[in-house]
Amino acid sequence: MNTNKRFILSFVAPFMILISAIGLIFRDNSRKIFYLPIGLMGIVIILEKSISRQLDRKNILKKINSYKKDK
């Protein structure tokens, strides 16, 4: 995947949350429920990415420490 595409795709989740917030604020009461799923998906995407980064960092640190113990 091209670097420019990755850069643009990194703004998708915050944009989803922004659209959801705007929809919840400015729409009438009967239509507000339709904006909740897009906001929740944006939040889930951000949290999933954050958790996977933390797990990847822990795994890399374990591998580094195992190489240090071998020497």
N, C-alpha and C positions, 0 to 999 in steps of 0.2 A: 504494500500500500504506500502511496506517495506521502511525503511529509506534509504537504499542503492539505491533503484529505484528512490526515490524522489531526491536524491542527483545527480544521473546521469541525470535525466530528467531536472534538473535545468540548465544544460549546453546546452540543445537542441537549444534554441533561439539564444544565442550568436554564437553557431556553425553554425546555418543557416545564420547569418549575415556574418560570416567569409567566408563561402563557396561562398556566393554571391559576396563579395568583391574580392575574388581571381578569380572568374569567370569573373567578369567585367574587371579586370586588365589584365588577361592573355589570354583571348579568342579573336578570330578575331571579327571584327565588326559585321558580320552577325549573330553571335551566342550570343552576349552580352545580348540581350533582354530576353533570357530565364532565366537569373540569377536574374532579378529584382523581380519577384514574391516571390522567396524564401527569399530574403533579406527583402522585405516589410512585409512578414508574421512574420519573426523574430522580427522586430521592433514592430509590432502590438501586438505580444504576450507579449513582455516586457512592453509596455505601458499599456496594459490591466491589467496586474498583478500589476503594480504600482498604477494605479487608483483604482483598487478594494481594495488594502491594505489601501489606504488613506480613502476611504469610510467606510471600516470596522472599522478603528481607530476612525473616527468621530462618528459612531454609538455607539461604546463602550463607548466613552467619554460622549455622551448624556445620556446613561443608568446610568453611574456612577453619573453624576450630578443630574439626577432625583432621585436617591436613597438618595443623600445628602440632597436634598430639602425636602424630605418626613420626615426626622428626625428633 
